[in-house]
Structures are given as structure tokens and as C-alpha cells.
Amino acid sequence: MLKKLTALCVLAAFALPVSTVLAETSTAAASAAQNAEPPASAASATTAVTPPAPVIPPAPPVPPAPPAPAPPPKRCDFAITLQSDEIFEHKKSLQLPILNGKGKERIDNEVMGKLANCTKVDLIVVSGHTDLIGSHAQTQKLSEKNADVVVAYLGSKGLNASMDTMGMGKTQQIKSCDDKLPKAKLTECLAPNRRIVIEGRGLAK
């Protein structure tokens, strides 16, 4: 019995220093862990990362202004009215009316003068008109003959352009008169309806 007690006391004496050493070792390790620098990964995790500045593309070049549209070509269009009583001689013996001197002069000055301002003549239209006196067939035929005579004279002046004639007869009256007037007075009153209209279309110089 005495031997067992002695052995326990000896073991106890050796065990106490060992536990004390272990406790001191644990305390030192904890202190070292607190004083140690955090690992690199932890430090980088807590550091704010600045994103790169956005790349702004350059502004697209300003396209050049479109060229100004070309101005429309100048025209030399015209319309001239000649009174048939002034420019024609109508005789029953003549198959066709003829242009008198005044008629030729007016065409030379007024029509050919206008055409001289054209670089290109696209079309000439000559329309004949009569008054209301006479039948439709008579007035239609007379208006056609008058227009044909004017076109023939224009062609004799060397006009190189497309020319059309139109016989309008009594379909386009520009003045009305009292049909109860004496024939001479009625004929005089209706004179503006007896006319030749010459229209030209082309490009100006």
C-alpha cells in the first residue's frame, strides 16, 4: 500500500510541469498568431480595386454637305396671238389663204424674235381659230388652212423644229356678241375670235 502511494506522488510531481509547459506553449502560439500579418489573399480581398476607365470611341467624321441641286434649265416658252384679219388675205378664188406683208412682218419680228432666244426648240404648235359664223365643217376647214399657211411660212424661214397644226374651228370663242346684230356689225364684234395662236417650247440661251 505504501509503495502505491509513493508511485502516485512521483507521477503527480512529473505531470504538473508538463501541463504548465503545454499551457504556456498554447498562449505563446495564440499571441504569435495575433501579431502575424494577414495572408496576402486576405489583404487583397479587403483592398478596393479601381476599375479601368472606359474607352470612349472617337466621334464619327461629319459627312460633307451634299452639293446644291443644279438650277432648272431656263426655258424660252412663249405664246403669241395674231389676228387672222390682219395677217391673212382670204379670197374665194384662192384655195388657201395667203399671208400679207403685215402678217409676214409680225411673224418675223414676234415669233422669230422669240425663237432667237432659244438654244433648242422642242416644239412649235400653231392653232387656228374662227368665229361662230358658218357651219362647223366650214369653220373647222378654214381654221386648219390658216394654221397650215403659218407653219409653211415658218418652215421657209429655216426653222428646224417639230411643228404641229391644230384646227380649232369655232370651239374656243374668247368674245361673245349679240347675234341679232347686223351681219357687218356682228362680224366686226367677233373679230377677236378669228386668230392664230403660235406656241413655242424650248430651252433658253
Secondary structure as GFF3:
##gff-version 3
##sequence-region A 1 205
A	DSSP	alpha_helix	2	35	.	.	.	ID=ss1
A	DSSP	alpha_helix	40	46	.	.	.	ID=ss2
A	DSSP	beta_strand	78	83	.	.	.	ID=ss3
A	DSSP	alpha_helix	84	87	.	.	.	ID=ss4
A	DSSP	beta_strand	88	89	.	.	.	ID=ss5
A	DSSP	beta_strand	98	99	.	.	.	ID=ss6
A	DSSP	alpha_helix	101	106	.	.	.	ID=ss7
A	DSSP	pi_helix	107	111	.	.	.	ID=ss8
A	DSSP	alpha_helix	112	115	.	.	.	ID=ss9
A	DSSP	beta_strand	118	129	.	.	.	ID=ss10
A	DSSP	alpha_helix	136	156	.	.	.	ID=ss11
A	DSSP	beta_strand	163	167	.	.	.	ID=ss12
A	DSSP	alpha_helix	183	189	.	.	.	ID=ss13
A	DSSP	three_ten_helix	191	193	.	.	.	ID=ss14
A	DSSP	beta_strand	195	204	.	.	.	ID=ss15
###
